Amino acid sequence: MTVPFAQLLRDNPLYAIWDTTLRPEVSALAALEAWLRAGVKVIQYRHKGPFRRAHFEECVAMATKAHKLGGIFFVNDRADIAELCGADGVHLGQEDLPVEEARSFLAAERMIGYSTHNLEQARRAAALPVDYIAIGPVFPTSTKDNPDPVVGLEMVSQVRSLTIKPLVAIGGITMENAAAVLQAGADAVAVIRDLVMGDDLETRTRDFLATLKFPVR
């Protein structure tokens, strides 16, 4: 990666997440290709169930294709899978492998993203060896079975003031409210459900990116 990750996020502020439960009839690889063609640069694979060989092979294929097309690929939760499949990094939650333990066996070039849900978690994250911090849920979300309390735009601004690390906001973000999240201080918005609506993922993503093109920062 020639462009620093922080700059890449600011220049391409849509962080796309593929959740394996939302559109099982759609190929994850096809979705990744559509997103990259539309202009997305950072994509995450999110699978919360048992990780089978098919999921690992899917991650290998997605990492390979992302790199071929100039994208950055993360695996959610599983640092071991991220390392073995050749992903660019792993995204860890509060209940996942501790950051220091993940960093101890990940290759030096692998990145780590870290989820936070309040100011205290964000403060601790700012001191950890992570490459970006996620804050959320910004708005109510139906993607998680037991979501954390909604943090709102004000929390995004407060976390922004705590750290110079790249800040990715997540949770209930849609085409209608995404620009306001960037205006609150996030470098990028992570979106799951609102990017897989409809039949044409590429057009949907281009439309979404258009709403982020000129945010007031």
C-alpha positions as CSV (number, residue, x, y, z in Angstrom):
1,M,0.0,0.0,0.0
2,T,1.7,3.2,-1.2
3,V,-0.8,5.7,0.2
4,P,-0.9,5.9,4.1
5,F,-4.1,4.1,5.4
6,A,-5.3,7.3,7.1
7,Q,-5.1,9.2,3.8
8,L,-6.7,6.3,1.9
9,L,-9.7,6.4,4.2
10,R,-10.1,10.1,4.0
11,D,-9.9,10.0,0.2
12,N,-12.3,7.0,0.0
13,P,-14.6,7.3,3.1
14,L,-16.9,4.4,2.4
15,Y,-15.8,1.2,4.3
16,A,-17.9,-1.6,2.9
17,I,-18.7,-4.7,5.1
18,W,-19.9,-8.0,3.6
19,D,-22.1,-9.8,6.2
20,T,-22.6,-13.4,5.2
21,T,-26.1,-13.5,6.6
22,L,-27.7,-10.6,4.6
23,R,-27.7,-11.7,1.0
24,P,-26.9,-15.4,0.9
25,E,-28.0,-15.7,-2.7
26,V,-25.3,-13.2,-3.7
27,S,-21.7,-14.2,-4.1
28,A,-19.4,-12.4,-1.7
29,L,-16.7,-12.3,-4.3
30,A,-19.1,-10.7,-6.8
31,A,-20.1,-8.1,-4.2
32,L,-16.5,-7.3,-3.5
33,E,-15.8,-6.8,-7.3
34,A,-18.9,-4.6,-7.6
35,W,-17.8,-2.4,-4.7
36,L,-14.3,-2.1,-6.0
37,R,-15.5,-1.1,-9.5
38,A,-17.7,1.5,-7.9
39,G,-14.8,3.1,-6.1
40,V,-14.7,1.5,-2.7
41,K,-11.2,0.8,-1.4
42,V,-11.7,-0.9,2.0
43,I,-13.8,-4.0,2.4
44,Q,-14.3,-6.3,5.4
45,Y,-15.6,-9.9,5.6
46,R,-17.9,-10.4,8.5
47,H,-19.0,-13.9,9.5
48,K,-20.3,-14.5,13.0
49,G,-21.1,-18.2,12.7
50,P,-18.8,-21.2,12.8
51,F,-15.9,-20.6,10.4
52,R,-15.9,-23.5,7.9
53,R,-13.4,-24.2,5.2
54,A,-15.7,-22.6,2.6
55,H,-15.6,-19.3,4.5
56,F,-11.8,-19.5,4.6
57,E,-11.6,-20.2,0.9
58,E,-14.0,-17.3,0.3
59,C,-11.6,-15.0,2.3
60,V,-8.6,-16.2,0.2
61,A,-10.5,-15.5,-3.0
62,M,-11.6,-12.1,-1.8
63,A,-8.2,-11.1,-0.5
64,T,-6.6,-12.1,-3.8
65,K,-9.2,-10.2,-5.9
66,A,-9.0,-7.1,-3.7
67,H,-5.3,-6.9,-4.1
68,K,-5.5,-7.4,-7.8
69,L,-8.0,-4.5,-8.1
70,G,-6.3,-2.2,-5.7
71,G,-8.4,-2.7,-2.6
72,I,-7.7,-3.3,1.1
73,F,-9.3,-6.4,2.7
74,F,-10.0,-7.0,6.4
75,V,-11.4,-10.1,8.1
76,N,-13.7,-9.5,11.1
77,D,-12.9,-11.0,14.5
78,R,-10.5,-13.7,13.3
79,A,-6.8,-12.7,13.4
80,D,-5.8,-16.2,12.5
81,I,-7.9,-16.3,9.4
82,A,-6.7,-12.8,8.4
83,E,-3.1,-13.9,8.6
84,L,-3.6,-17.2,6.8
85,C,-5.8,-15.9,3.9
86,G,-3.4,-13.0,3.1
87,A,-5.8,-10.3,4.2
88,D,-4.4,-6.8,4.8
89,G,-5.7,-6.9,8.4
90,V,-8.2,-7.9,11.0
91,H,-11.0,-6.0,12.7
92,L,-11.2,-6.9,16.4
93,G,-14.1,-6.3,18.8
94,Q,-14.0,-5.8,22.6
95,E,-14.6,-9.5,23.2
96,D,-12.1,-10.8,20.6
97,L,-8.5,-11.7,20.9
98,P,-6.7,-8.8,22.7
99,V,-4.9,-6.5,20.4
100,E,-1.5,-7.1,21.8
101,E,-1.9,-10.9,21.4
102,A,-3.1,-10.5,17.8
103,R,-0.2,-8.1,17.0
104,S,2.3,-10.7,18.4
105,F,1.7,-13.2,15.7
106,L,0.4,-11.1,12.8
107,A,2.9,-10.2,10.1
108,A,4.3,-6.7,10.5
109,E,2.4,-5.4,7.5
110,R,-1.0,-6.6,8.7
111,M,-3.3,-3.8,10.1
112,I,-5.6,-4.0,13.1
113,G,-8.9,-2.1,13.4
114,Y,-10.6,-2.0,16.8
115,S,-14.2,-1.5,17.8
116,T,-15.2,0.9,20.6
117,H,-18.6,1.8,22.0
118,N,-17.9,4.6,24.6
119,L,-15.3,7.2,25.5
120,E,-13.4,5.1,27.9
121,Q,-12.9,2.3,25.4
122,A,-11.8,4.9,22.8
123,R,-9.3,6.3,25.2
124,R,-7.8,2.9,25.8
125,A,-7.8,2.1,22.0
126,A,-5.9,5.3,21.3
127,A,-3.0,3.9,23.3
128,L,-3.1,0.4,21.6
129,P,-1.1,-0.6,18.5
130,V,-4.1,-0.4,16.2
131,D,-4.3,1.2,12.8
132,Y,-7.8,2.6,13.1
133,I,-10.5,2.9,15.7
134,A,-14.2,2.2,15.1
135,I,-16.9,3.9,17.1
136,G,-20.5,2.9,17.2
137,P,-23.3,2.2,16.8
138,V,-23.9,5.8,15.8
139,F,-27.5,5.1,15.0
140,P,-29.9,2.2,15.8
141,T,-28.9,-0.9,13.9
142,S,-30.5,-4.3,13.2
143,T,-27.3,-6.0,12.0
144,K,-26.3,-7.1,15.5
145,D,-28.5,-9.4,17.7
146,N,-27.5,-7.5,20.9
147,P,-26.2,-4.1,19.8
148,D,-24.4,-1.7,22.2
149,P,-26.1,1.5,23.2
150,V,-26.4,4.1,20.4
151,V,-23.6,6.7,20.7
152,G,-24.9,9.4,18.4
153,L,-23.0,12.0,16.4
154,E,-21.8,13.8,19.5
155,M,-19.8,10.8,20.6
156,V,-18.2,10.6,17.2
157,S,-17.0,14.2,17.7
158,Q,-15.8,13.5,21.2
159,V,-13.8,10.4,20.1
160,R,-12.3,12.5,17.2
161,S,-10.9,14.9,19.8
162,L,-9.2,12.0,21.7
163,T,-7.0,10.6,18.9
164,I,-5.3,11.3,15.6
165,K,-5.7,7.6,14.6
166,P,-8.1,7.1,11.7
167,L,-11.7,7.0,12.9
168,V,-14.3,4.8,11.3
169,A,-18.0,5.2,12.4
170,I,-20.4,2.3,12.2
171,G,-23.9,1.4,13.0
172,G,-27.2,2.3,11.3
173,I,-25.4,4.4,8.7
174,T,-27.3,5.0,5.5
175,M,-27.1,7.0,2.3
176,E,-29.2,9.7,4.0
177,N,-27.2,10.2,7.2
178,A,-23.6,9.2,6.2
179,A,-22.4,12.7,5.2
180,A,-23.4,14.0,8.7
181,V,-21.2,11.3,10.3
182,L,-18.2,12.5,8.3
183,Q,-19.0,16.1,9.3
184,A,-19.0,15.0,12.9
185,G,-15.4,13.9,12.6
186,A,-15.2,10.4,11.2
187,D,-12.6,9.7,8.5
188,A,-14.9,7.0,7.0
189,V,-18.3,5.3,7.5
190,A,-18.6,1.6,7.7
191,V,-21.8,0.4,6.0
192,I,-23.3,-3.1,5.9
193,R,-27.0,-3.3,5.1
194,D,-27.5,-0.1,3.1
195,L,-24.9,-1.2,0.5
196,V,-26.6,-4.5,-0.4
197,M,-30.1,-3.2,-1.0
198,G,-31.5,-3.9,-4.5
199,D,-30.2,-5.9,-7.4
200,D,-27.4,-3.7,-8.6
201,L,-24.8,-3.4,-5.9
202,E,-22.4,-1.4,-8.1
203,T,-25.0,1.3,-8.9
204,R,-26.1,1.4,-5.3
205,T,-22.5,1.9,-4.1
206,R,-21.8,4.6,-6.7
207,D,-24.9,6.5,-5.5
208,F,-23.7,6.1,-1.9
209,L,-20.3,7.4,-2.7
210,A,-21.8,10.4,-4.5
211,T,-23.4,11.5,-1.3
212,L,-20.0,11.6,0.4
213,K,-18.1,13.3,-2.3
214,F,-18.2,16.8,-0.9
215,P,-18.7,16.5,2.9
216,V,-18.2,19.7,4.9
217,R,-15.2,18.7,7.2
